[in-house]
């Protein structure tokens, strides 16, 4: 399976799209006889049940998927290997629909996406101003330390009031318990 084509500009995506998964090539592999290119994993899966090219139906070589036949850096795109060209594609962050506007190299996409402030699965971070709040990325820009701390004080006051009310009730209860005299 390749990389999501929605992350790449449409004009670039069409030059690097696997005909099997319809995504940007991941570990591109060129068939020896016909020259068509596919993702390594897509072609590997295709060849388990087929003996021809998915596009032109040319019969494939018997050793098409052996490590010796697989030379991704030998596929050239201009003066650079196709793998290097694909790795250098400028892509949008996977969290673009959540507000990330970063454009990064495809080779850096996974690292950026895992650390992106717009990643909903990213662990909360402590407030940089030191109020102790644990914030999700989408909360950081709207966070106000004073409001947060005011909320903590109010919650503490409510808790204290509940404890005082319970304490008062327990005192009344203990006061009304009949006392037994000890001999």
N, C-alpha and C positions, 0 to 999 in steps of 0.2 A: 504494500500500500504506500502510496506516495504522500506528498504534502498537499494540503488544502489549496486549491487554485484560487479561492476567494481572497487569499492573503497576498496574492501577486497581481500586479496590473494586468488587465486582460490581454493587452498586446504582447506581453512577455509570456504569459501563461500558455498561449497556443503553441509556442515553439518548444515547450518543455513538458507537454502533457502526455501521460501514458494512455494508450488507447484501451487498456484493460480496466484500470481503476478510475480513469478520467481525472487524475490528480497529477501534480508536479512530480517528475521522476524522483524516486528515492533509490539510490544505488543503480543508476541506469545500466542496462545491458543491451548490447547491440547483437541482433541475430547475424550470424556469419554469412549466410547465403543471400538474404534479401536486404539486410542493413537496417531493418526497422528496430526501433529502440523502445524498451519497456522497463518498468521497475523490475529489479531482480526478483523480489518476492512474488510479484504478479506473474512474471514469466515462469518462475519455478512452479507455481501452482497450476498454470495453464498447461505446462508440458507434462504434468502428471497424468492428464487424461487426453491430451492432443499431441499430434506429431507434426503440426504445421504452424506457420506464422498466423497469429490472430487477425492480421490485416489482409495479407495477400494470399494466404494459404500455401505459401511455398513450404515444402517439407524442411524440417529443421535437421541440423546435424545431430548425430547421436551423442556427442560430447558437449552440446550447447551449454549445459549448466555446470560443467566441471570447473574446478577452481582454475585450471590452466586456461580454459577458454574464456573465463571471465576476467576482463581487463577494463574496468570502468574508466581508467585514466587514458586509455587509448582512444576513446571516443572523443573526437575533436570538434569544437565549435569555434570556428575561426582559428586563432592561434592558441586557445586555451582548451584544456580538457573540459568535457561537459560537466563532470562532477564539480570542478572548480567554478565554472560559470554558474551552475545552479546554487552552490553554496554562497556565492557572492550576490545572488539576487536580492534586491531590496524588497522586503515584505512588511506587511502591516502586522501588528501584534494580534495574537489570537483574541485578545480582550478589547478589540477595537469597538465592538458593539456595546461595551460597558464604559467607554470613554477614553481608552488609551489611544493616543494619537502618534505613538512612536513608530518609526519606520526603522527596521533593523535588517541586518544581513540574515539570510535564511540559516546560515550555520550557527547564529547566535539566538535563534528563535526560542528554543526550549529553555535555555538559561534565563532569557528575559521573561518569558511567559511565567515561569515558576516564581520569579521575584517581582512581577508586575504589581503595582499598587491596585490595579483593577481586577486582579485575579480573586474571584470569590472564595477560592479554597485556600488562599494564603492565610496563615495564622495571624491573629490580631497582634498589633504592635502597641507598645506602651507609648503614651503621649510624650512627645519630644520636649514639652515644657515642664514635665515632672509632676503633673497632678495625679498620676497613677491610673488614669483611664486606659483600658484596653480597647483599641479601636480597629475596626475593619477599614480597609483602604478607602471605601466610599464615604466613610464617616470623618476622615481626617480633615478635609477642607471645611466642614461645617462645625467641627468641634470647638467648644468654648469651655476653657478650664473653670471659669467662675461658675457657670451654669452647672457643670458637672459636680464641682465641689459643693455648691448650694444643695444639689440633689442628695449628695451623701449626708450632709448635715440634717436635712429634712427627714431622710430615711432613718438616721440615728435618733432623731427626736421622736419619731413615731414608735420606734422600737423601745425607747426608754419609757414612753407613755404607756405602752402595752405592758411592759414589765412592772411598772408602778401600779397599774390597775390590777394586775394579777397578784402582786404582792399584797395589796390592800384587801383583796378578796380572801387570800389565804390567811391573813391576820384575823379577819372576822371569823373565818371557819375555825381556826385554832382557838379563838377566844370562846367560842360556843361549844367546844368539846367538853363534856363533863369530866371533872377531875376526880380521880380515885385517890382515896387516902391510903397511904401506905402504913402498914403496922410496924 
